[in-house]
Amino acid sequence: MVTTRHFFDRELEGLHHDLIKMGSLVEESIEKTIVALKKQDIDMARDIFKNDDVIDDMERSIERKCMNLIARQQPLAKDLRVISTALKIITDMERIADHSSDIAEITVRMSNQKYIKPLIDIPKMAELAKEMVNKSIDAYVRLDLELALSVCKSDDAVDDLFFKIILELINLMKNDPKTIEQAIDFMFIAKYLERMADHATNIGEWVAFIITGEHEHLSRHIKRD
């Protein structure tokens, strides 16, 4: 006969697998978003919209599993923190995917335009954000406090790139008013990437909460949407 604890652990392991799968889809969405932007690939940009629907469905599915675990298993304090944190994590991941869709929408709009500047720092921001998502989910599954804290520290590097991009775009607009419309689009893209990193940081902070029992904002800014 399967004990209650064994059943709970098995259900929790399944929840972790679902979170890893959702995280992989989110990482893929970020990567495809930047490839589509760099190549001005409309078809890939539109695929990102479809992927967002899949991620939305996963969020609802994981949410149901979490609620069922709470209702049926009456978890202990730390177990409850693990499950409640999963609910927070899927919300942040869903928002990251939403921002990928936002960038894809801009990509479609700019698909027939020659870019006003080479894409150098924006792909760097995207890669950092993707790595932060990967590490934050890994930290959750392994309950690794040091890894969670490293995710939060990485947010500073993304913020630095964000401000660098904004200053470059402001200078471009000052020197050539014809660049204003596209420069504003790139500013939005940079902001969406910065928000992705913020959400990954949120996940790192929630992982720290599971381990320590305290929820603190570990980066320089309080994250809000």
Sine and cosine of phi, psi and omega as CSV:
sin_phi,cos_phi,sin_psi,cos_psi,sin_omega,cos_omega
0.00,0.00,0.73,-0.69,-0.03,-1.00
-0.98,0.22,0.82,-0.57,0.01,-1.00
-0.94,0.33,0.35,-0.94,0.01,-1.00
-0.87,0.50,-0.67,0.75,-0.02,-1.00
-0.91,0.41,-0.67,0.75,0.01,-1.00
-0.88,0.47,-0.68,0.74,0.02,-1.00
-0.89,0.45,-0.68,0.74,0.01,-1.00
-0.88,0.47,-0.71,0.70,-0.01,-1.00
-0.88,0.47,-0.62,0.79,0.02,-1.00
-0.92,0.39,-0.66,0.75,0.04,-1.00
-0.91,0.42,-0.62,0.79,0.01,-1.00
-0.92,0.38,-0.61,0.79,0.05,-1.00
-0.89,0.45,-0.66,0.76,0.06,-1.00
-0.89,0.46,-0.62,0.78,0.05,-1.00
-0.88,0.47,-0.67,0.74,0.03,-1.00
-0.88,0.48,-0.68,0.74,0.02,-1.00
-0.88,0.48,-0.66,0.75,0.02,-1.00
-0.89,0.45,-0.66,0.75,0.01,-1.00
-0.91,0.42,-0.65,0.76,0.03,-1.00
-0.89,0.45,-0.68,0.73,0.01,-1.00
-0.90,0.45,-0.69,0.72,0.03,-1.00
-0.90,0.43,-0.66,0.75,0.04,-1.00
-0.88,0.48,-0.64,0.77,0.03,-1.00
-0.89,0.45,-0.65,0.76,0.04,-1.00
-0.90,0.43,-0.61,0.79,0.03,-1.00
-0.92,0.39,-0.69,0.72,0.05,-1.00
-0.87,0.50,-0.70,0.71,0.03,-1.00
-0.87,0.49,-0.64,0.77,0.01,-1.00
-0.89,0.45,-0.68,0.73,0.03,-1.00
-0.88,0.47,-0.73,0.69,-0.04,-1.00
-0.88,0.47,-0.73,0.68,-0.01,-1.00
-0.90,0.43,-0.56,0.83,0.01,-1.00
-0.86,0.51,-0.71,0.71,-0.05,-1.00
-0.96,0.27,-0.60,0.80,0.08,-1.00
-0.88,0.48,-0.70,0.71,0.02,-1.00
-0.88,0.48,-0.65,0.76,0.01,-1.00
-0.91,0.42,-0.73,0.69,-0.04,-1.00
-0.91,0.42,-0.65,0.76,-0.05,-1.00
-1.00,-0.02,-0.09,1.00,-0.09,-1.00
0.80,0.61,0.75,0.66,-0.08,-1.00
-1.00,-0.08,0.97,-0.24,-0.05,-1.00
-0.92,0.40,-0.66,0.75,-0.03,-1.00
-0.88,0.48,-0.69,0.73,0.02,-1.00
-0.91,0.41,-0.63,0.78,0.03,-1.00
-0.87,0.48,-0.65,0.76,0.01,-1.00
-0.94,0.34,-0.51,0.86,0.08,-1.00
-0.89,0.45,-0.51,0.86,0.00,-1.00
-0.90,0.43,-0.58,0.81,0.06,-1.00
-0.88,0.48,-0.68,0.73,0.00,-1.00
-0.91,0.42,-0.67,0.74,0.00,-1.00
-0.88,0.48,-0.56,0.83,0.00,-1.00
-0.89,0.45,-0.60,0.80,0.04,-1.00
-0.90,0.43,-0.64,0.77,0.02,-1.00
-0.89,0.45,-0.68,0.73,0.01,-1.00
-0.91,0.42,-0.64,0.77,0.06,-1.00
-0.86,0.50,-0.67,0.74,0.02,-1.00
-0.90,0.44,-0.64,0.77,0.02,-1.00
-0.91,0.42,-0.64,0.77,0.03,-1.00
-0.85,0.53,-0.72,0.69,-0.01,-1.00
-0.91,0.42,-0.64,0.77,0.00,-1.00
-0.90,0.43,-0.71,0.70,0.01,-1.00
-0.92,0.40,-0.61,0.79,0.03,-1.00
-0.87,0.50,-0.68,0.73,0.02,-1.00
-0.89,0.46,-0.66,0.75,0.00,-1.00
-0.89,0.45,-0.66,0.75,0.02,-1.00
-0.88,0.47,-0.72,0.70,-0.03,-1.00
-0.91,0.42,-0.62,0.79,0.03,-1.00
-0.91,0.42,-0.64,0.77,0.03,-1.00
-0.89,0.45,-0.68,0.73,0.00,-1.00
-0.91,0.42,-0.68,0.73,-0.07,-1.00
-0.95,0.33,-0.64,0.77,-0.12,-0.99
-1.00,0.00,-0.56,0.83,-0.16,-0.99
-0.98,-0.17,-0.26,0.96,-0.04,-1.00
0.71,0.70,0.90,0.44,-0.13,-0.99
-0.90,0.43,0.43,-0.90,0.08,-1.00
-0.95,0.31,0.10,-0.99,-0.15,-0.99
-0.81,0.59,-0.79,0.62,-0.05,-1.00
-0.93,0.38,-0.64,0.77,0.05,-1.00
-0.87,0.49,-0.64,0.77,0.02,-1.00
-0.90,0.44,-0.60,0.80,0.06,-1.00
-0.90,0.44,-0.63,0.78,0.01,-1.00
-0.88,0.47,-0.71,0.70,-0.04,-1.00
-0.95,0.32,-0.70,0.71,-0.01,-1.00
-0.90,0.43,-0.54,0.84,0.05,-1.00
-0.93,0.38,-0.60,0.80,0.06,-1.00
-0.85,0.53,-0.64,0.77,0.04,-1.00
-0.89,0.45,-0.62,0.79,0.05,-1.00
-0.93,0.38,-0.67,0.74,-0.07,-1.00
-0.89,0.46,-0.71,0.70,-0.05,-1.00
-0.91,0.41,-0.50,0.87,0.07,-1.00
-0.91,0.41,-0.70,0.71,0.03,-1.00
-0.91,0.42,-0.65,0.76,0.00,-1.00
-0.91,0.40,-0.63,0.78,0.03,-1.00
-0.89,0.46,-0.62,0.79,0.01,-1.00
-0.93,0.36,-0.58,0.82,0.08,-1.00
-0.87,0.49,-0.71,0.70,0.03,-1.00
-0.89,0.46,-0.61,0.79,0.06,-1.00
-0.86,0.51,-0.66,0.75,0.00,-1.00
-0.92,0.38,-0.54,0.84,0.11,-0.99
-0.87,0.49,-0.67,0.74,0.04,-1.00
-0.91,0.42,-0.62,0.79,0.04,-1.00
-0.87,0.50,-0.69,0.72,0.01,-1.00
-0.92,0.38,-0.64,0.77,0.02,-1.00
-0.87,0.49,-0.62,0.79,0.03,-1.00
-0.89,0.46,-0.67,0.74,0.04,-1.00
-0.92,0.40,-0.61,0.79,0.02,-1.00
-0.86,0.51,-0.69,0.72,0.03,-1.00
-0.88,0.47,-0.66,0.75,-0.01,-1.00
-0.91,0.42,-0.56,0.83,-0.06,-1.00
-0.99,-0.12,0.16,0.99,-0.17,-0.98
-0.87,0.49,-0.46,0.89,-0.03,-1.00
-0.98,-0.21,0.20,0.98,-0.03,-1.00
-0.97,-0.25,0.55,-0.84,0.16,-0.99
-0.99,0.15,0.77,-0.64,-0.04,-1.00
-0.92,0.39,0.59,-0.81,-0.06,-1.00
-0.98,0.20,-0.23,0.97,0.03,-1.00
-0.41,-0.91,0.46,-0.89,0.07,-1.00
-0.90,0.44,0.55,-0.84,0.02,-1.00
-1.00,0.02,0.98,-0.21,-0.02,-1.00
-0.88,-0.47,-0.86,0.50,-0.07,-1.00
-0.97,0.22,-0.50,0.87,0.02,-1.00
-0.89,0.46,-0.73,0.68,0.09,-1.00
-0.88,0.47,-0.54,0.84,0.06,-1.00
-0.89,0.45,-0.68,0.73,0.05,-1.00
-0.87,0.50,-0.69,0.72,-0.02,-1.00
-0.89,0.46,-0.67,0.74,-0.01,-1.00
-0.90,0.43,-0.67,0.74,0.04,-1.00
-0.89,0.46,-0.69,0.72,0.01,-1.00
-0.88,0.47,-0.67,0.75,0.01,-1.00
-0.89,0.45,-0.70,0.72,0.03,-1.00
-0.89,0.46,-0.62,0.78,0.01,-1.00
-0.90,0.43,-0.65,0.76,0.05,-1.00
-0.89,0.46,-0.73,0.68,-0.01,-1.00
-0.85,0.53,-0.75,0.66,-0.05,-1.00
-0.93,0.37,-0.58,0.82,-0.03,-1.00
-0.92,0.39,-0.64,0.77,0.04,-1.00
-0.93,0.36,-0.64,0.77,0.05,-1.00
-0.88,0.48,-0.67,0.75,0.02,-1.00
-0.88,0.47,-0.61,0.79,0.01,-1.00
-0.91,0.42,-0.75,0.66,-0.05,-1.00
-0.91,0.41,-0.63,0.77,-0.04,-1.00
-1.00,0.01,-0.12,0.99,-0.11,-0.99
0.77,0.64,0.80,0.60,-0.08,-1.00
-0.97,-0.22,0.97,-0.24,-0.06,-1.00
-0.91,0.42,-0.68,0.73,-0.03,-1.00
-0.88,0.47,-0.65,0.76,0.02,-1.00
-0.92,0.40,-0.65,0.76,0.04,-1.00
-0.87,0.48,-0.68,0.73,0.00,-1.00
-0.92,0.40,-0.56,0.83,0.01,-1.00
-0.92,0.39,-0.54,0.84,0.07,-1.00
-0.89,0.46,-0.71,0.70,-0.02,-1.00
-0.89,0.46,-0.62,0.78,0.01,-1.00
-0.92,0.39,-0.53,0.85,-0.01,-1.00
-0.90,0.44,-0.36,0.93,-0.03,-1.00
-0.87,0.49,-0.51,0.86,0.01,-1.00
-0.89,0.46,-0.64,0.77,-0.01,-1.00
-0.90,0.43,-0.63,0.78,0.04,-1.00
-0.91,0.40,-0.68,0.74,0.02,-1.00
-0.88,0.47,-0.64,0.77,0.01,-1.00
-0.89,0.46,-0.69,0.73,0.04,-1.00
-0.90,0.43,-0.63,0.78,0.01,-1.00
-0.86,0.51,-0.76,0.65,-0.02,-1.00
-0.92,0.40,-0.57,0.82,0.05,-1.00
-0.89,0.46,-0.72,0.70,0.00,-1.00
-0.89,0.46,-0.71,0.70,-0.02,-1.00
-0.87,0.49,-0.69,0.72,0.01,-1.00
-0.89,0.45,-0.66,0.75,0.03,-1.00
-0.89,0.46,-0.67,0.74,-0.02,-1.00
-0.94,0.35,-0.59,0.81,0.06,-1.00
-0.89,0.46,-0.68,0.73,0.02,-1.00
-0.90,0.43,-0.63,0.78,0.05,-1.00
-0.88,0.48,-0.69,0.72,-0.01,-1.00
-0.91,0.41,-0.60,0.80,0.02,-1.00
-0.91,0.42,-0.64,0.77,-0.06,-1.00
-0.99,0.16,-0.44,0.90,-0.04,-1.00
-0.53,-0.85,0.98,-0.18,-0.02,-1.00
-0.85,0.53,-0.36,0.93,0.00,-1.00
-0.92,0.39,-0.31,0.95,-0.03,-1.00
-1.00,0.06,-0.10,0.99,-0.18,-0.98
-0.84,0.54,-0.76,0.65,-0.08,-1.00
-0.86,0.51,-0.75,0.66,-0.03,-1.00
-0.95,0.32,-0.58,0.82,0.03,-1.00
-0.87,0.50,-0.63,0.78,0.03,-1.00
-0.91,0.42,-0.63,0.77,0.06,-1.00
-0.87,0.49,-0.68,0.73,0.02,-1.00
-0.92,0.40,-0.55,0.84,0.07,-1.00
-0.89,0.46,-0.66,0.75,0.05,-1.00
-0.89,0.45,-0.67,0.74,0.01,-1.00
-0.87,0.49,-0.73,0.68,0.02,-1.00
-0.87,0.50,-0.64,0.77,0.00,-1.00
-0.91,0.41,-0.65,0.76,0.03,-1.00
-0.89,0.46,-0.64,0.77,0.03,-1.00
-0.91,0.40,-0.63,0.78,0.04,-1.00
-0.89,0.45,-0.62,0.78,0.04,-1.00
-0.93,0.38,-0.59,0.80,0.07,-1.00
-0.84,0.54,-0.71,0.70,0.01,-1.00
-0.90,0.44,-0.61,0.80,0.06,-1.00
-0.86,0.50,-0.68,0.73,-0.01,-1.00
-0.93,0.37,-0.61,0.80,0.08,-1.00
-0.89,0.45,-0.62,0.79,0.06,-1.00
-0.89,0.45,-0.67,0.74,0.07,-1.00
-0.81,0.59,-0.69,0.72,-0.01,-1.00
-0.88,0.47,-0.70,0.71,0.04,-1.00
-0.85,0.52,-0.64,0.77,0.01,-1.00
-0.92,0.40,-0.60,0.80,0.03,-1.00
-0.95,0.32,-0.55,0.84,0.08,-1.00
-0.89,0.45,-0.68,0.73,0.06,-1.00
-0.86,0.51,-0.57,0.82,0.03,-1.00
-0.90,0.44,-0.66,0.75,0.03,-1.00
-0.84,0.54,-0.70,0.71,-0.14,-0.99
-0.98,0.21,-0.66,0.75,-0.11,-0.99
-0.99,-0.17,-0.35,0.94,-0.07,-1.00
0.99,0.14,0.07,1.00,0.01,-1.00
-0.83,-0.56,0.68,-0.73,0.04,-1.00
-0.95,-0.32,0.92,-0.39,0.02,-1.00
-0.80,-0.59,0.48,-0.88,0.08,-1.00
-0.99,0.12,0.93,-0.37,-0.19,-0.98
-1.00,-0.10,-0.11,0.99,0.08,-1.00
-0.97,-0.24,-0.09,-1.00,-0.14,-0.99
-0.95,0.30,-0.39,0.92,-0.11,-0.99
-0.82,-0.58,0.57,-0.82,0.14,-0.99
-0.96,0.28,0.75,-0.66,-0.09,-1.00
-1.00,0.00,0.84,-0.55,0.07,-1.00
-0.68,-0.74,0.43,-0.90,0.12,-0.99
-0.94,-0.34,0.00,0.00,0.00,0.00
